[in-house]
Amino acid sequence: MNIQELPSIIESLQKEVLLLKSERKPDRMLTISEAAELLNISRASFNNYRKAGLINALDIPGETKFSMEQLHAFMDSVKKN
């Protein structure tokens, strides 16, 4: 490992921590940014999946949240295809 690899390693560890936290709280609600990061995709791609009806949101005035359970189900369906 060298110093240039550290940012990539830190980013990977941060994503793993987020995933581990989310697995302990299956009913946790995530923001768009958190959900996209969990799925390791851009916000634009996430919004495309949402517009296609593949990911549903809970729309609250001023907020949009996504169910951890539903995101895990989405990841499972993608892995099967």
C-alpha positions, 0 to 999 in steps of 0.5 A: 500500500502506498500513500496514493491508495489511501483515499480509495481505501478510505472511501471503500471503508466508509461504504462498508461502514454505511452498509454494516450500519444499514444491515443492523437497521432494516427499517431505516429510511435513507436520503437519496444521497445515502441510498445512491451511495449504498447502491454504489451508483450516482444520484442520476442513475438512482433517479433513473431507477426511481423514474422507471418504477424500480425503486419506490420512495416515501415522499414527505413534504420537503423530504424524500426517503427510501426504505432500507428493506426495499433497497436491499430487495432491489439489490437482490433483484439486480443480482439475480438478473 
